[in-house]
């Protein structure tokens, strides 16, 4: 038996206000005055001095606001890498991502592509990256995606939506400051939190399950239940616990895999540009056949927080468009194997997936 030797985030700091320690964390990592730190910041923070004034810019460091109106694309990564190479004489000292899952994925992908030849699309898949990434730091400002801890970066490419899954992807440093999540809109809080909940359900019900994944998945699941179904937590406790649920949910799939909801959600994301969190919710709502208990609980959470999901998003699609989504979903073989088992191709047919998409 050949066991995976997974890398983990080597350094993590947790606590309200820990963002203020960014300067002391980065200073020893500066390679020279000519080697800048590049900060990718979600453009929702443009003009938000509470956050941006605390970013320790010095020498020729650069702050780049990125829009997350749509999911990160391989072409966007290539453009950012080219901009950095053209504008700076030296390789950066490091890349810092401040934002949600999309911004963290951009930071991870850029740090890899600065040291690897070719285009980002060439690295979509498993273990294709040859050279270590440059130093990179992740600072989530919303909780649930697990992007801060995972070894993947989800990118939409010309042919598919698939991550750069590699041992060089995880961050070297993560700062978990729950205070940074204080202004997240309610629906966004729910969709991203449900990404974490779905991670747990798919990991805990998968054929790849093992004690490593199970212990993380069960903890995240318990935290999600407490946060989204009970009324006992203060706002601060809820923020703290969701940040830890996200971390544990991300870890729960490190040694296993996600499943049906993520596979179908990738199809929606690739064709319709539907963002990952809400895409998972739209799909998961129809997966009683695969995750009966999880879907029942999800519906209870949805009702409790008065969340109304978009309906009928696939009703006007052509057969050709359904085929595109089905191709993307079926290409994610490890997800299906985890969800259904090695014989998954016998039951997961194109007709089956089309019928599921038609419900959405």
Kinemage of the C-alpha trace (Angstrom):
@kinemage 1
@onewidth
@group {chain A} dominant
@subgroup {mainchain}
@vectorlist {calphas} color= white
{ca unk a 1} P 0.000 0.000 0.000
{ca unk a 2} L 1.403 3.392 -0.974
{ca unk a 3} L 0.082 6.118 1.340
{ca unk a 4} L -0.094 9.755 0.308
{ca unk a 5} L 2.461 11.954 2.023
{ca unk a 6} L 0.470 15.170 2.273
{ca unk a 7} L 1.927 18.595 2.921
{ca unk a 8} L 0.086 20.793 5.392
{ca unk a 9} L 0.156 24.510 6.069
{ca unk a 10} L 3.410 24.777 8.026
{ca unk a 11} L 2.503 27.845 10.081
{ca unk a 12} L -0.864 29.127 11.248
{ca unk a 13} L -1.876 31.880 13.627
{ca unk a 14} L -5.412 32.113 15.045
{ca unk a 15} L -7.107 34.869 17.012
{ca unk a 16} L -9.143 38.042 16.831
{ca unk a 17} L -6.829 40.863 15.777
{ca unk a 18} L -4.033 38.501 14.653
{ca unk a 19} L -4.060 40.278 11.262
{ca unk a 20} L -2.115 43.066 13.029
{ca unk a 21} L 0.887 40.711 13.240
{ca unk a 22} L 1.262 40.500 9.470
{ca unk a 23} L 4.289 42.820 9.376
{ca unk a 24} L 6.270 40.854 11.958
{ca unk a 25} L 5.431 37.607 10.114
{ca unk a 26} L 6.499 38.908 6.694
{ca unk a 27} L 9.572 41.002 7.566
{ca unk a 28} L 11.973 38.044 8.082
{ca unk a 29} L 10.782 36.594 4.743
{ca unk a 30} L 11.735 39.657 2.671
{ca unk a 31} L 14.493 38.564 0.276
{ca unk a 32} L 15.730 42.092 -0.516
{ca unk a 33} L 14.447 45.643 -0.853
{ca unk a 34} L 13.952 44.936 -4.573
{ca unk a 35} L 11.903 41.766 -4.001
{ca unk a 36} L 8.376 42.977 -3.205
{ca unk a 37} L 5.482 41.378 -1.417
{ca unk a 38} L 2.472 41.292 -3.725
{ca unk a 39} L -0.908 41.517 -2.001
{ca unk a 40} L -4.012 40.242 -3.780
{ca unk a 41} L -7.010 41.768 -2.006
{ca unk a 42} L -10.714 41.193 -2.724
{ca unk a 43} L -11.956 44.427 -4.312
{ca unk a 44} L -14.871 44.481 -1.871
{ca unk a 45} L -12.279 46.040 0.514
{ca unk a 46} L -11.471 48.948 -1.819
{ca unk a 47} L -11.892 52.082 0.299
{ca unk a 48} L -12.173 50.018 3.500
{ca unk a 49} L -9.452 51.679 5.580
{ca unk a 50} L -10.230 49.434 8.579
{ca unk a 51} L -8.585 46.583 6.666
{ca unk a 52} L -6.354 48.164 4.008
{ca unk a 53} L -4.589 50.626 6.323
{ca unk a 54} L -3.203 47.640 8.224
{ca unk a 55} L -1.498 46.079 5.184
{ca unk a 56} L 2.220 46.718 5.802
{ca unk a 57} L 3.373 48.066 2.414
{ca unk a 58} L 7.041 49.057 2.165
{ca unk a 59} L 9.758 49.406 -0.523
{ca unk a 60} L 8.072 48.522 -3.817
{ca unk a 61} L 5.388 46.211 -2.422
{ca unk a 62} L 2.229 46.187 -4.493
{ca unk a 63} L -1.437 45.870 -3.588
{ca unk a 64} L -3.591 44.463 -6.406
{ca unk a 65} L -7.370 44.492 -5.989
{ca unk a 66} L -9.021 41.532 -7.683
{ca unk a 67} L -12.659 41.199 -8.635
{ca unk a 68} L -14.340 37.967 -7.642
{ca unk a 69} L -17.481 38.677 -9.657
{ca unk a 70} L -16.658 35.394 -11.359
{ca unk a 71} L -14.551 32.406 -10.399
{ca unk a 72} L -10.783 32.594 -11.097
{ca unk a 73} L -9.764 31.677 -14.648
{ca unk a 74} L -6.480 30.250 -15.899
{ca unk a 75} L -6.119 33.214 -18.294
{ca unk a 76} L -6.470 35.626 -15.355
{ca unk a 77} L -3.620 33.832 -13.535
{ca unk a 78} L -1.411 34.059 -16.645
{ca unk a 79} L -2.090 37.809 -16.941
{ca unk a 80} L -1.254 38.458 -13.279
{ca unk a 81} L 1.972 36.445 -13.509
{ca unk a 82} L 3.004 38.327 -16.653
{ca unk a 83} L 2.246 41.681 -14.980
{ca unk a 84} L 4.470 40.765 -12.017
{ca unk a 85} L 7.336 39.524 -14.214
{ca unk a 86} L 7.220 42.632 -16.435
{ca unk a 87} L 6.944 45.166 -13.592
{ca unk a 88} L 9.544 43.881 -11.155
{ca unk a 89} L 13.234 43.242 -11.587
{ca unk a 90} L 13.282 40.448 -9.009
{ca unk a 91} L 11.044 37.524 -8.152
{ca unk a 92} L 8.690 38.650 -5.343
{ca unk a 93} L 9.533 37.833 -1.721
{ca unk a 94} L 6.059 36.426 -1.446
{ca unk a 95} L 2.401 36.498 -2.443
{ca unk a 96} L -0.294 37.346 0.124
{ca unk a 97} L -3.961 36.605 -0.560
{ca unk a 98} L -6.575 38.486 1.499
{ca unk a 99} L -10.173 37.540 0.741
{ca unk a 100} L -12.470 34.586 0.157
{ca unk a 101} L -11.775 31.283 -1.558
{ca unk a 102} L -11.348 32.828 -5.011
{ca unk a 103} L -8.695 35.318 -3.842
{ca unk a 104} L -6.867 32.601 -1.896
{ca unk a 105} L -6.911 30.373 -4.991
{ca unk a 106} L -5.514 33.229 -7.114
{ca unk a 107} L -2.689 33.754 -4.593
{ca unk a 108} L -1.852 30.033 -4.587
{ca unk a 109} L -1.945 29.748 -8.381
{ca unk a 110} L 0.192 32.862 -9.009
{ca unk a 111} L 2.802 31.718 -6.478
{ca unk a 112} L 3.070 28.403 -8.377
{ca unk a 113} L 3.134 29.908 -11.865
{ca unk a 114} L 5.946 32.351 -11.001
{ca unk a 115} L 8.321 29.367 -10.756
{ca unk a 116} L 6.818 26.997 -13.348
{ca unk a 117} L 6.927 27.426 -17.126
{ca unk a 118} L 3.925 27.465 -19.425
{ca unk a 119} L 0.340 28.457 -18.758
{ca unk a 120} L -1.872 27.802 -15.750
{ca unk a 121} L -4.131 25.496 -17.788
{ca unk a 122} L -1.168 23.112 -18.266
{ca unk a 123} L -1.230 22.406 -14.516
{ca unk a 124} L -4.950 21.721 -14.040
{ca unk a 125} L -5.040 18.204 -12.647
{ca unk a 126} L -3.180 16.146 -10.068
{ca unk a 127} L 0.531 16.470 -9.268
{ca unk a 128} L 1.664 18.206 -12.457
{ca unk a 129} L 3.658 21.008 -10.761
{ca unk a 130} L 7.435 20.453 -10.944
{ca unk a 131} L 8.961 23.365 -8.991
{ca unk a 132} L 8.140 24.677 -5.505
{ca unk a 133} L 6.005 27.826 -5.410
{ca unk a 134} L 7.341 31.068 -3.956
{ca unk a 135} L 6.452 31.881 -0.326
{ca unk a 136} L 2.709 32.468 -0.062
{ca unk a 137} L 0.358 33.525 2.721
{ca unk a 138} L -3.415 33.092 2.988
{ca unk a 139} L -5.699 35.353 5.028
{ca unk a 140} L -9.391 34.387 4.694
{ca unk a 141} L -12.010 37.118 5.153
{ca unk a 142} L -14.946 34.698 4.865
{ca unk a 143} L -15.206 31.171 6.260
{ca unk a 144} L -16.210 27.906 4.656
{ca unk a 145} L -14.289 27.175 1.481
{ca unk a 146} L -11.325 25.471 3.143
{ca unk a 147} L -9.117 27.152 0.502
{ca unk a 148} L -6.837 28.320 3.313
{ca unk a 149} L -5.832 24.725 4.082
{ca unk a 150} L -6.312 22.748 0.848
{ca unk a 151} L -3.742 21.522 -1.686
{ca unk a 152} L -5.821 22.675 -4.628
{ca unk a 153} L -6.686 25.926 -6.374
{ca unk a 154} L -9.945 25.836 -8.318
{ca unk a 155} L -9.625 27.426 -11.764
{ca unk a 156} L -11.866 27.648 -14.808
{ca unk a 157} L -9.783 26.866 -17.879
{ca unk a 158} L -10.545 26.831 -21.596
{ca unk a 159} L -11.607 23.187 -21.444
{ca unk a 160} L -12.633 22.463 -17.871
{ca unk a 161} L -13.001 23.669 -14.337
{ca unk a 162} L -10.358 21.912 -12.282
{ca unk a 163} L -7.825 22.737 -9.611
{ca unk a 164} L -4.057 22.754 -9.617
{ca unk a 165} L -3.767 19.912 -7.099
{ca unk a 166} L -0.174 19.641 -5.913
{ca unk a 167} L 2.126 19.354 -2.920
{ca unk a 168} L 3.336 22.897 -3.667
{ca unk a 169} L -0.131 24.469 -3.526
{ca unk a 170} L -0.741 24.807 0.252
{ca unk a 171} L 0.104 28.095 1.912
{ca unk a 172} L 3.337 28.468 3.883
{ca unk a 173} L 1.522 30.663 6.393
{ca unk a 174} L -2.140 31.224 7.210
{ca unk a 175} L -3.597 33.956 9.419
{ca unk a 176} L -7.027 33.070 10.828
{ca unk a 177} L -8.520 36.266 12.228
{ca unk a 178} L -12.296 35.823 12.718
{ca unk a 179} L -12.706 39.613 13.050
{ca unk a 180} L -12.072 39.924 9.310
{ca unk a 181} L -15.398 38.166 8.608
{ca unk a 182} L -17.552 40.741 10.423
{ca unk a 183} L -19.016 42.436 7.319
{ca unk a 184} L -19.887 39.339 5.261
{ca unk a 185} L -23.466 39.642 3.868
{ca unk a 186} L -25.878 37.042 5.260
{ca unk a 187} L -26.544 35.103 2.047
{ca unk a 188} L -22.831 34.943 1.281
{ca unk a 189} L -22.157 33.771 4.861
{ca unk a 190} L -24.671 30.979 4.333
{ca unk a 191} L -23.492 29.830 0.882
{ca unk a 192} L -19.842 29.737 1.899
{ca unk a 193} L -20.632 28.089 5.223
{ca unk a 194} L -22.568 25.424 3.318
{ca unk a 195} L -19.479 24.740 1.186
{ca unk a 196} L -17.911 23.586 4.457
{ca unk a 197} L -21.010 21.587 5.456
{ca unk a 198} L -21.038 19.827 2.063
{ca unk a 199} L -17.296 19.053 2.397
{ca unk a 200} L -18.106 17.198 5.641
{ca unk a 201} L -21.122 15.314 4.280
{ca unk a 202} L -19.285 14.199 1.133
{ca unk a 203} L -16.151 13.211 3.029
{ca unk a 204} L -17.994 11.355 5.820
{ca unk a 205} L -20.211 9.436 3.374
{ca unk a 206} L -17.481 8.628 0.867
{ca unk a 207} L -15.779 5.318 0.096
{ca unk a 208} L -12.362 6.964 0.684
{ca unk a 209} L -13.224 7.618 4.337
{ca unk a 210} L -10.506 6.887 6.896
{ca unk a 211} L -9.875 7.852 10.530
{ca unk a 212} L -7.819 10.908 9.513
{ca unk a 213} L -10.600 12.382 7.363
{ca unk a 214} L -13.326 11.257 9.719
{ca unk a 215} L -11.995 13.028 12.818
{ca unk a 216} L -11.709 16.357 10.967
{ca unk a 217} L -15.033 15.862 9.146
{ca unk a 218} L -16.959 15.010 12.304
{ca unk a 219} L -15.639 18.089 14.108
{ca unk a 220} L -16.560 20.389 11.210
{ca unk a 221} L -19.991 18.753 10.949
{ca unk a 222} L -20.669 19.284 14.674
{ca unk a 223} L -19.582 22.928 14.435
{ca unk a 224} L -21.796 23.538 11.364
{ca unk a 225} L -24.802 22.068 13.178
{ca unk a 226} L -24.160 24.354 16.154
{ca unk a 227} L -23.609 27.476 14.001
{ca unk a 228} L -26.481 27.022 11.538
{ca unk a 229} L -29.185 25.269 13.625
{ca unk a 230} L -28.789 26.417 17.240
{ca unk a 231} L -29.344 29.832 18.817
{ca unk a 232} L -26.827 29.506 21.634
{ca unk a 233} L -23.798 31.245 20.099
{ca unk a 234} L -22.839 34.904 20.278
{ca unk a 235} L -21.899 36.539 16.967
{ca unk a 236} L -18.216 36.396 17.916
{ca unk a 237} L -18.374 32.722 18.889
{ca unk a 238} L -20.164 31.956 15.653
{ca unk a 239} L -17.426 33.739 13.650
{ca unk a 240} L -14.649 31.956 15.565
{ca unk a 241} L -16.256 28.537 15.207
{ca unk a 242} L -17.095 28.891 11.506
{ca unk a 243} L -13.472 29.780 10.813
{ca unk a 244} L -12.412 26.567 12.559
{ca unk a 245} L -15.162 24.546 10.841
{ca unk a 246} L -13.766 25.748 7.514
{ca unk a 247} L -10.270 24.625 8.510
{ca unk a 248} L -11.478 21.209 9.688
{ca unk a 249} L -13.739 20.795 6.651
{ca unk a 250} L -10.784 21.524 4.368
{ca unk a 251} L -8.661 19.014 6.269
{ca unk a 252} L -11.423 16.384 6.086
{ca unk a 253} L -10.991 16.173 2.312
{ca unk a 254} L -7.175 16.321 2.375
{ca unk a 255} L -6.969 12.565 2.840
{ca unk a 256} L -10.260 11.683 1.153
{ca unk a 257} L -12.287 13.542 -1.503
{ca unk a 258} L -15.507 15.446 -2.147
{ca unk a 259} L -18.413 13.909 -4.055
{ca unk a 260} L -21.564 14.316 -6.142
{ca unk a 261} L -22.409 17.926 -5.204
{ca unk a 262} L -18.960 19.246 -6.066
{ca unk a 263} L -18.802 17.319 -9.365
{ca unk a 264} L -22.147 18.723 -10.548
{ca unk a 265} L -21.380 22.183 -9.150
{ca unk a 266} L -18.209 22.332 -11.270
{ca unk a 267} L -20.421 21.812 -14.334
{ca unk a 268} L -22.679 24.724 -13.341
{ca unk a 269} L -19.637 26.890 -12.641
{ca unk a 270} L -17.952 26.102 -15.944
{ca unk a 271} L -21.000 26.672 -18.192
{ca unk a 272} L -23.068 29.261 -16.309
{ca unk a 273} L -20.385 30.964 -14.201
{ca unk a 274} L -22.275 30.147 -11.013
{ca unk a 275} L -20.031 30.679 -8.027
{ca unk a 276} L -18.871 27.677 -6.069
{ca unk a 277} L -20.712 28.181 -2.751
{ca unk a 278} L -24.143 28.916 -4.196
{ca unk a 279} L -23.563 26.250 -6.876
{ca unk a 280} L -23.023 23.616 -4.194
{ca unk a 281} L -26.246 24.726 -2.483
{ca unk a 282} L -28.300 24.578 -5.703
{ca unk a 283} L -27.016 21.065 -6.435
{ca unk a 284} L -27.077 19.687 -2.891
{ca unk a 285} L -30.766 20.627 -2.559
{ca unk a 286} L -31.543 17.802 -5.056
{ca unk a 287} L -29.243 15.040 -3.791
{ca unk a 288} L -31.539 13.158 -1.353
{ca unk a 289} L -30.751 9.938 -3.221
{ca unk a 290} L -27.055 10.201 -2.305
{ca unk a 291} L -26.995 12.107 0.994
{ca unk a 292} L -30.499 11.754 2.543
{ca unk a 293} L -29.647 12.866 6.092
{ca unk a 294} L -27.332 15.659 4.945
{ca unk a 295} L -29.932 17.080 2.542
{ca unk a 296} L -32.640 16.973 5.232
{ca unk a 297} L -30.377 18.946 7.565
{ca unk a 298} L -29.407 21.353 4.773
{ca unk a 299} L -33.077 22.106 4.088
{ca unk a 300} L -33.609 22.795 7.808
{ca unk a 301} L -30.655 25.216 7.819
{ca unk a 302} L -31.969 26.911 4.673
{ca unk a 303} L -35.405 27.372 6.240
{ca unk a 304} L -34.000 28.646 9.545
{ca unk a 305} L -32.021 31.390 7.799
{ca unk a 306} L -34.730 32.248 5.222
{ca unk a 307} L -32.471 31.430 2.291
{ca unk a 308} L -34.208 31.239 -1.098
{ca unk a 309} L -32.106 29.518 -3.755
{ca unk a 310} L -32.344 30.429 -7.454
{ca unk a 311} L -34.731 28.100 -9.306
{ca unk a 312} L -34.892 27.003 -12.929
{ca unk a 313} L -31.328 27.986 -13.843
{ca unk a 314} L -31.096 25.077 -16.321
{ca unk a 315} L -34.592 25.251 -17.803
{ca unk a 316} L -33.648 26.993 -21.064
{ca unk a 317} L -30.433 25.094 -21.776
{ca unk a 318} L -29.906 23.242 -25.045
{ca unk a 319} L -28.869 19.587 -25.246
{ca unk a 320} L -25.421 20.779 -26.248
{ca unk a 321} L -25.152 22.926 -23.119
{ca unk a 322} L -26.277 20.035 -20.902
{ca unk a 323} L -23.571 17.919 -22.571
{ca unk a 324} L -20.902 20.508 -21.710
{ca unk a 325} L -21.885 20.437 -18.011
{ca unk a 326} L -22.112 16.640 -17.977
{ca unk a 327} L -18.641 16.335 -19.557
{ca unk a 328} L -17.141 18.587 -16.876
{ca unk a 329} L -18.870 16.651 -14.086
{ca unk a 330} L -17.890 13.215 -15.433
{ca unk a 331} L -14.247 14.242 -15.900
{ca unk a 332} L -13.876 14.481 -12.096
{ca unk a 333} L -13.380 10.737 -11.652
{ca unk a 334} L -11.886 10.735 -8.113
{ca unk a 335} L -15.013 12.558 -6.852
{ca unk a 336} L -17.359 9.937 -8.298
{ca unk a 337} L -15.225 7.074 -7.065
{ca unk a 338} L -15.314 8.531 -3.554
{ca unk a 339} L -19.079 9.068 -3.719
{ca unk a 340} L -20.209 5.827 -5.349
{ca unk a 341} L -17.264 3.404 -5.398
{ca unk a 342} L -15.047 1.882 -8.074
{ca unk a 343} L -18.053 0.725 -10.148
{ca unk a 344} L -19.523 4.248 -10.340
{ca unk a 345} L -19.719 4.263 -14.152
{ca unk a 346} L -22.449 1.596 -14.024
{ca unk a 347} L -24.910 3.898 -12.262
{ca unk a 348} L -23.731 7.426 -13.062
{ca unk a 349} L -24.950 7.765 -16.639
{ca unk a 350} L -25.257 10.861 -18.798
{ca unk a 351} L -29.060 10.502 -18.624
{ca unk a 352} L -28.927 10.415 -14.835
{ca unk a 353} L -26.880 13.625 -14.676
{ca unk a 354} L -29.071 15.372 -17.232
{ca unk a 355} L -32.169 14.539 -15.168
{ca unk a 356} L -30.485 15.989 -12.059
{ca unk a 357} L -29.423 19.182 -13.855
{ca unk a 358} L -32.970 19.597 -15.206
{ca unk a 359} L -34.288 19.811 -11.641
{ca unk a 360} L -32.084 22.853 -10.946
